[in-house]
Each structure stands twice: as structure tokens, then as C-alpha cells.
């Protein structure tokens, strides 16, 4: 049996939850809502995260452009995805929501612009 204490990050409440796993059975206590339970189970079985960062541009007036992944990625891929983001230099004018890197490393997540700085 394994037991962990985690803090939920799905809403501002930040519930402290106890998660126990005994074989295939997972028990969650301390959550205030169903989303907390889902988060705790996912955190134990396959943790996912989002990334917000910047990419370099070829435009002196805006040398960096904020970006993020369009959906959560596996936690263990954060550093690999960041390496891909750090390789990019945006050379054309793009805006909020435009795809910078489609399906980064086969995760199903696009890296997208989060600003209209270059429009």
C-alpha cells in the first residue's frame, strides 16, 4: 500500500488530500469536490502539466513572444518540450492562438502564441 499527501491545483481552494493506493484500488480523502478526486487519481497514475513560456523572435521590438501548450502534457515530458520551445525563433508575424509548434513531440498539444505582440 502506498500513501501520499498532495495539494489539489484544480481550483483556488488548494485542498490537502490523502491518496491511498492498495493494488488497483485508489482512495482519496480531503477533497472538497469531484474534480479534486479526479486530480488526485490522475496525479498518482499519470500526472499531467501545462507549460507557459516564451519563444525568441526575429523582431527587435519584441525579442520574445509568450506562449503555452494548448493542453496538458505528461509531467515527465516537461523538460523535453521546453527544449523544443527553446529551439524556436518566430520569423513571421503571428497573433494570439496561432500555432508555433504543432503536436509538440507527439503529445497532442500545440505550442501556441498567447499574445498579439507581433500582429
Secondary structure, 3 states (H helix, E strand, C coil): CEEEEEECCCCCCCCEEEEEEECCEEEEECCCCHHHHHHHHHHHHCCEECCEEEEEEEECCEEEEEEEECCCEEHHHHHHHHHHHHHCEECCCCCCCCEEECCHHHCCCCEEECCCCCC
